[in-house]
Amino acid sequence: GLQAFIAGGDFSALFDWLRQNIWQHGSRFSTSQLITQATGEDLNIRYFREHLTSRYL
């Protein structure tokens, strides 16, 4: 999956997704709108907290 590409230093799939889903809309939508459109959810600190917990605790 995507993690394997990133681990191997290949960011092209990630950049393709960002280009199609985020960067091309950057000037038309707010950050909150972009996040909701890209993920189907509002911005939520839960994911960042889970990441920090799993990585550092």
MODELLER restraints for C-alpha pairs under 7 A, 6 or more apart:
rsr = mdl.restraints
at = mdl.atoms
rsr.add(forms.Gaussian(group=physical.xy_distance, feature=features.Distance(at['CA:5:A'], at['CA:11:A']), mean=6.58, stdev=0.5))
rsr.add(forms.Gaussian(group=physical.xy_distance, feature=features.Distance(at['CA:21:A'], at['CA:38:A']), mean=6.23, stdev=0.5))
rsr.add(forms.Gaussian(group=physical.xy_distance, feature=features.Distance(at['CA:22:A'], at['CA:34:A']), mean=6.49, stdev=0.5))
rsr.add(forms.Gaussian(group=physical.xy_distance, feature=features.Distance(at['CA:32:A'], at['CA:42:A']), mean=6.93, stdev=0.5))
rsr.add(forms.Gaussian(group=physical.xy_distance, feature=features.Distance(at['CA:32:A'], at['CA:43:A']), mean=6.55, stdev=0.5))
rsr.add(forms.Gaussian(group=physical.xy_distance, feature=features.Distance(at['CA:35:A'], at['CA:42:A']), mean=6.58, stdev=0.5))
rsr.add(forms.Gaussian(group=physical.xy_distance, feature=features.Distance(at['CA:35:A'], at['CA:43:A']), mean=6.43, stdev=0.5))
rsr.add(forms.Gaussian(group=physical.xy_distance, feature=features.Distance(at['CA:36:A'], at['CA:42:A']), mean=5.06, stdev=0.5))
